[in-house]
Amino acid sequence: MDKKMTICFIGCGRFAKFFVPLFKAHPVVEKVYVCDQIRERAEEYSKEFDVEIIETFEDALASEEINAVAIFTPRTTHGQNVIKSLKAGKHVLCEKPMAITLPECEAMVAAAKESGKFLMIGQN
């Protein structure tokens, strides 16, 4: 893995708020961004945690600065978001559940192997 991590939290719901400050405090994390489809949520996180906003998921994936994403979106989107992130060359933390179906989980694992990036499923 890269020596320093710049991560974007995808989804600014009730659960991600416990993780943003942890990642900000981690010595390997250089910078934390947030992104949410509902702009007001991202703005609340930006103010509360002093982090910058990335406008869209696609912008986060296209960013050369961001080398990791944390998927905190609705569970039905985990599989597709993880696979897109891995294909974009990002390391991924995906909050549980990993996905909804076994084939989706298998596709996520295959995408991680193919990309050579880390895929971690969160468990608190």
C-alpha positions as CSV (number, residue, x, y, z in Angstrom):
1,M,0.0,0.0,0.0
2,D,1.1,3.6,-0.5
3,K,3.0,5.1,2.4
4,K,0.4,7.9,2.9
5,M,-3.3,7.6,2.4
6,T,-5.8,10.1,1.1
7,I,-9.3,8.8,1.6
8,C,-12.7,9.9,0.5
9,F,-15.8,8.8,2.5
10,I,-18.6,8.0,0.1
11,G,-21.8,8.5,2.0
12,C,-22.2,10.9,5.0
13,G,-24.9,9.1,6.9
14,R,-25.2,8.4,10.6
15,F,-22.6,5.6,10.7
16,A,-19.7,7.2,8.8
17,K,-19.5,10.1,11.4
18,F,-17.8,7.7,13.8
19,F,-15.0,6.9,11.4
20,V,-14.1,10.2,9.8
21,P,-12.4,11.5,13.0
22,L,-10.6,8.2,13.4
23,F,-9.1,8.3,9.9
24,K,-8.2,12.0,10.4
25,A,-6.2,11.1,13.5
26,H,-4.4,8.1,11.9
27,P,-0.7,8.8,11.2
28,V,-0.8,7.1,7.8
29,V,-3.7,9.2,6.6
30,E,-2.7,12.5,5.0
31,K,-6.1,13.8,4.1
32,V,-9.8,12.9,4.4
33,Y,-12.5,14.0,2.0
34,V,-16.2,13.4,2.1
35,C,-18.9,12.9,-0.6
36,D,-22.6,12.5,-0.5
37,Q,-25.4,12.6,-3.0
38,I,-27.2,15.0,-0.6
39,R,-24.9,18.1,-0.6
40,E,-26.2,19.2,2.8
41,R,-24.9,16.1,4.5
42,A,-21.4,16.5,3.0
43,E,-21.5,20.2,4.1
44,E,-22.4,19.1,7.7
45,Y,-19.5,16.7,7.7
46,S,-17.2,19.3,6.2
47,K,-18.0,21.8,9.0
48,E,-18.1,19.2,11.9
49,F,-14.8,17.4,10.9
50,D,-12.9,20.1,9.0
51,V,-12.7,18.1,5.8
52,E,-13.1,19.0,2.2
53,I,-15.9,17.9,0.0
54,I,-15.6,16.0,-3.3
55,E,-18.7,16.7,-5.4
56,T,-19.4,13.2,-6.8
57,F,-18.4,9.6,-6.4
58,E,-17.1,9.8,-10.0
59,D,-14.9,12.8,-9.1
60,A,-13.5,10.8,-6.2
61,L,-12.7,7.9,-8.4
62,A,-11.1,10.1,-11.1
63,S,-8.9,12.0,-8.5
64,E,-5.3,11.1,-8.7
65,E,-4.8,12.5,-5.2
66,I,-7.3,10.0,-3.6
67,N,-5.9,6.5,-3.3
68,A,-8.6,5.0,-1.1
69,V,-12.4,5.2,-0.6
70,A,-14.6,4.2,2.3
71,I,-18.0,3.0,1.2
72,F,-20.7,4.1,3.6
73,T,-23.6,4.0,1.1
74,P,-26.8,2.0,1.4
75,R,-26.1,-1.7,1.5
76,T,-27.7,-2.4,-1.8
77,T,-25.0,-0.3,-3.5
78,H,-22.0,-1.7,-1.8
79,G,-21.1,-4.3,-4.5
80,Q,-21.4,-1.9,-7.5
81,N,-19.5,0.9,-5.6
82,V,-16.7,-1.3,-4.5
83,I,-16.2,-2.8,-7.9
84,K,-16.1,0.6,-9.5
85,S,-13.7,1.8,-6.9
86,L,-11.3,-1.1,-7.3
87,K,-11.4,-0.8,-11.1
88,A,-10.5,2.9,-10.7
89,G,-7.4,1.8,-8.8
90,K,-8.5,2.7,-5.3
91,H,-8.0,0.8,-2.1
92,V,-11.5,0.2,-0.5
93,L,-13.0,0.0,3.0
94,C,-16.6,-1.2,2.6
95,E,-18.8,-1.1,5.6
96,K,-20.8,-4.2,6.3
97,P,-22.6,-6.0,4.9
98,M,-20.2,-6.7,2.2
99,A,-23.0,-7.1,-0.4
100,I,-26.5,-8.5,-0.8
101,T,-25.8,-11.7,-2.8
102,L,-23.1,-14.2,-2.8
103,P,-22.3,-13.6,-6.6
104,E,-21.9,-10.0,-5.8
105,C,-19.4,-10.8,-3.0
106,E,-17.5,-13.1,-5.4
107,A,-17.4,-10.3,-8.0
108,M,-16.0,-7.9,-5.4
109,V,-13.3,-10.4,-4.4
110,A,-12.4,-11.0,-8.1
111,A,-12.2,-7.2,-8.7
112,A,-9.8,-6.8,-5.7
113,K,-7.6,-9.6,-7.0
114,E,-7.6,-8.2,-10.5
115,S,-6.8,-4.6,-9.3
116,G,-4.1,-5.6,-6.8
117,K,-5.7,-3.2,-4.3
118,F,-6.8,-3.8,-0.8
119,L,-10.5,-4.6,-0.1
120,M,-11.4,-4.5,3.6
121,I,-14.9,-5.1,4.9
122,G,-15.6,-3.1,8.0
123,Q,-16.7,-4.8,11.3
124,N,-17.1,-2.9,14.4
